């Protein structure tokens, strides 16, 4: 895949509103599908292993989605800053939307996170890519259930600091509440 250093074409103003008011809220709920139910000790959720796994997978996918949106990626077990837009094959345009397209700012790993948080972010990225994006066996991706809530809190903090605050956008995430705010 080829990459661009800036979005081409620029995102129209109405598309920005639609992204903030619709698309991001929907994706944000992925982060909390599992967490909210687990925190409430929902008996239906606790007694259904398949439902439990689906919620965990949705949260992991949401976290990875937002990390890429915030300008991050993982390589060889390390989270890295990545300020590129993927292109449509054979064309010099992108359909990807990043935080800067919506008036936000890129995550700065040195000021926004500490080494332990960076490790969690790298592990959820790898866990999502290895354990959910395709079928694997014994992938040893290193992301565990016990790290889930803390990792989601880091992603939410980064979204609030790097998207909501600079874009002057109040996140109304469908009434989702979490300890990170």
C-alpha positions as a Python dict, from the first residue, in 0.01 Angstrom:
ca = {
    (1, 'X'): (0, 0, 0),
    (2, 'X'): (118, 351, -76),
    (3, 'X'): (87, 626, 184),
    (4, 'X'): (30, 1002, 179),
    (5, 'X'): (169, 1261, 422),
    (6, 'X'): (-156, 1462, 410),
    (7, 'X'): (-520, 1384, 337),
    (8, 'X'): (-615, 1411, -29),
    (9, 'X'): (-878, 1532, -92),
    (10, 'X'): (-942, 1744, 223),
    (11, 'X'): (-1246, 1640, 426),
    (12, 'X'): (-1543, 1876, 362),
    (13, 'X'): (-1682, 2063, 665),
    (14, 'X'): (-2015, 1874, 660),
    (15, 'X'): (-1829, 1543, 652),
    (16, 'X'): (-1639, 1654, 963),
    (17, 'X'): (-1968, 1713, 1149),
    (18, 'X'): (-2103, 1379, 1032),
    (19, 'X'): (-1788, 1205, 1152),
    (20, 'X'): (-1798, 1372, 1492),
    (21, 'X'): (-2171, 1330, 1545),
    (22, 'X'): (-2223, 983, 1400),
    (23, 'X'): (-1930, 767, 1293),
    (24, 'X'): (-1702, 825, 1592),
    (25, 'X'): (-1979, 774, 1846),
    (26, 'X'): (-2067, 441, 1691),
    (27, 'X'): (-1703, 327, 1692),
    (28, 'X'): (-1657, 453, 2046),
    (29, 'X'): (-1927, 220, 2171),
    (30, 'X'): (-1706, -69, 2056),
    (31, 'X'): (-1464, 25, 2332),
    (32, 'X'): (-1733, -17, 2596),
    (33, 'X'): (-1941, -308, 2470),
    (34, 'X'): (-1747, -538, 2696),
    (35, 'X'): (-1628, -303, 2966),
    (36, 'X'): (-1961, -163, 3080),
    (37, 'X'): (-2124, -503, 3107),
    (38, 'X'): (-1826, -655, 3283),
    (39, 'X'): (-1818, -365, 3531),
    (40, 'X'): (-2190, -410, 3608),
    (41, 'X'): (-2146, -787, 3641),
    (42, 'X'): (-2429, -850, 3394),
    (43, 'X'): (-2538, -1213, 3461),
    (44, 'X'): (-2636, -1281, 3098),
    (45, 'X'): (-2302, -1150, 2985),
    (46, 'X'): (-2105, -1340, 3250),
    (47, 'X'): (-2276, -1673, 3174),
    (48, 'X'): (-2230, -1665, 2796),
    (49, 'X'): (-1869, -1722, 2695),
    (50, 'X'): (-1938, -1642, 2329),
    (51, 'X'): (-2105, -1312, 2411),
    (52, 'X'): (-1823, -1233, 2653),
    (53, 'X'): (-1560, -1301, 2386),
    (54, 'X'): (-1745, -1091, 2126),
    (55, 'X'): (-1756, -793, 2361),
    (56, 'X'): (-1387, -827, 2439),
    (57, 'X'): (-1307, -849, 2067),
    (58, 'X'): (-1522, -542, 1992),
    (59, 'X'): (-1335, -343, 2256),
    (60, 'X'): (-999, -450, 2118),
    (61, 'X'): (-1104, -360, 1763),
    (62, 'X'): (-1229, -21, 1882),
    (63, 'X'): (-901, 50, 2059),
    (64, 'X'): (-692, -43, 1755),
    (65, 'X'): (-920, 160, 1528),
    (66, 'X'): (-876, 470, 1745),
    (67, 'X'): (-501, 425, 1785),
    (68, 'X'): (-460, 435, 1407),
    (69, 'X'): (-701, 732, 1390),
    (70, 'X'): (-484, 915, 1648),
    (71, 'X'): (-169, 862, 1439),
    (72, 'X'): (-21, 552, 1600),
    (73, 'X'): (71, 201, 1490),
    (74, 'X'): (272, -86, 1629),
    (75, 'X'): (570, -261, 1475),
    (76, 'X'): (774, -540, 1630),
    (77, 'X'): (611, -498, 1971),
    (78, 'X'): (658, -120, 1990),
    (79, 'X'): (394, 152, 1951),
    (80, 'X'): (507, 420, 1705),
    (81, 'X'): (383, 755, 1581),
    (82, 'X'): (248, 716, 1226),
    (83, 'X'): (124, 1028, 1044),
    (84, 'X'): (25, 877, 711),
    (85, 'X'): (-296, 809, 521),
    (86, 'X'): (-330, 488, 322),
    (87, 'X'): (-421, 533, -43),
    (88, 'X'): (-673, 364, -266),
    (89, 'X'): (-472, 115, -475),
    (90, 'X'): (-339, 277, -789),
    (91, 'X'): (-457, 626, -688),
    (92, 'X'): (-312, 918, -496),
    (93, 'X'): (-625, 972, -286),
    (94, 'X'): (-737, 834, 48),
    (95, 'X'): (-1063, 743, 213),
    (96, 'X'): (-900, 725, 557),
    (97, 'X'): (-1000, 982, 821),
    (98, 'X'): (-750, 1081, 1091),
    (99, 'X'): (-774, 1300, 1401),
    (100, 'X'): (-621, 1602, 1224),
    (101, 'X'): (-894, 1587, 958),
    (102, 'X'): (-1149, 1662, 1232),
    (103, 'X'): (-961, 1949, 1398),
    (104, 'X'): (-771, 1735, 1648),
    (105, 'X'): (-401, 1675, 1703),
    (106, 'X'): (-171, 1378, 1665),
    (107, 'X'): (-77, 1187, 1980),
    (108, 'X'): (274, 1266, 2102),
    (109, 'X'): (391, 946, 2269),
    (110, 'X'): (663, 1123, 2469),
    (111, 'X'): (428, 1371, 2636),
    (112, 'X'): (93, 1188, 2627),
    (113, 'X'): (197, 843, 2753),
    (114, 'X'): (455, 674, 2972),
    (115, 'X'): (652, 357, 2882),
    (116, 'X'): (411, 123, 3065),
    (117, 'X'): (115, 273, 2876),
    (118, 'X'): (304, 248, 2548),
    (119, 'X'): (359, -121, 2619),
    (120, 'X'): (-15, -176, 2677),
    (121, 'X'): (-100, 8, 2355),
    (122, 'X'): (150, -201, 2157),
    (123, 'X'): (9, -521, 2307),
    (124, 'X'): (-355, -437, 2231),
    (125, 'X'): (-252, -352, 1873),
    (126, 'X'): (-73, -684, 1834),
    (127, 'X'): (-346, -874, 2016),
    (128, 'X'): (-607, -732, 1782),
    (129, 'X'): (-400, -801, 1472),
    (130, 'X'): (-291, -1149, 1582),
    (131, 'X'): (-588, -1273, 1778),
    (132, 'X'): (-889, -1113, 1613),
    (133, 'X'): (-811, -986, 1263),
    (134, 'X'): (-743, -1339, 1140),
    (135, 'X'): (-746, -1693, 1273),
    (136, 'X'): (-436, -1784, 1471),
    (137, 'X'): (-313, -2055, 1701),
    (138, 'X'): (-87, -1981, 1998),
    (139, 'X'): (-5, -1632, 1870),
    (140, 'X'): (134, -1525, 2210),
    (141, 'X'): (36, -1166, 2136),
    (142, 'X'): (72, -1067, 2502),
    (143, 'X'): (-259, -883, 2552),
    (144, 'X'): (-463, -1019, 2839),
    (145, 'X'): (-808, -966, 2979),
    (146, 'X'): (-667, -812, 3301),
    (147, 'X'): (-517, -525, 3095),
    (148, 'X'): (-838, -444, 2907),
    (149, 'X'): (-995, -170, 3122),
    (150, 'X'): (-668, 13, 3182),
    (151, 'X'): (-587, 11, 2810),
    (152, 'X'): (-933, 137, 2717),
    (153, 'X'): (-890, 421, 2971),
    (154, 'X'): (-564, 522, 2800),
    (155, 'X'): (-730, 529, 2457),
    (156, 'X'): (-1021, 734, 2592),
    (157, 'X'): (-783, 979, 2760),
    (158, 'X'): (-593, 1024, 2432),
    (159, 'X'): (-920, 1079, 2241),
    (160, 'X'): (-1038, 1340, 2490),
    (161, 'X'): (-703, 1520, 2495),
    (162, 'X'): (-617, 1499, 2125),
    (163, 'X'): (-961, 1517, 1961),
    (164, 'X'): (-1230, 1657, 2190),
    (165, 'X'): (-1029, 1936, 2352),
    (166, 'X'): (-855, 2083, 2041),
    (167, 'X'): (-1163, 2040, 1818),
    (168, 'X'): (-1376, 2204, 2091),
    (169, 'X'): (-1610, 1911, 2062),
    (170, 'X'): (-1799, 1776, 2360),
    (171, 'X'): (-1805, 1402, 2333),
    (172, 'X'): (-2160, 1277, 2378),
    (173, 'X'): (-2079, 912, 2333),
    (174, 'X'): (-2441, 789, 2346),
    (175, 'X'): (-2445, 829, 2720),
    (176, 'X'): (-2149, 598, 2771),
    (177, 'X'): (-1973, 669, 3099),
    (178, 'X'): (-1634, 550, 3207),
    (179, 'X'): (-1375, 612, 3475),
    (180, 'X'): (-1138, 782, 3231),
    (181, 'X'): (-1330, 1111, 3234),
}
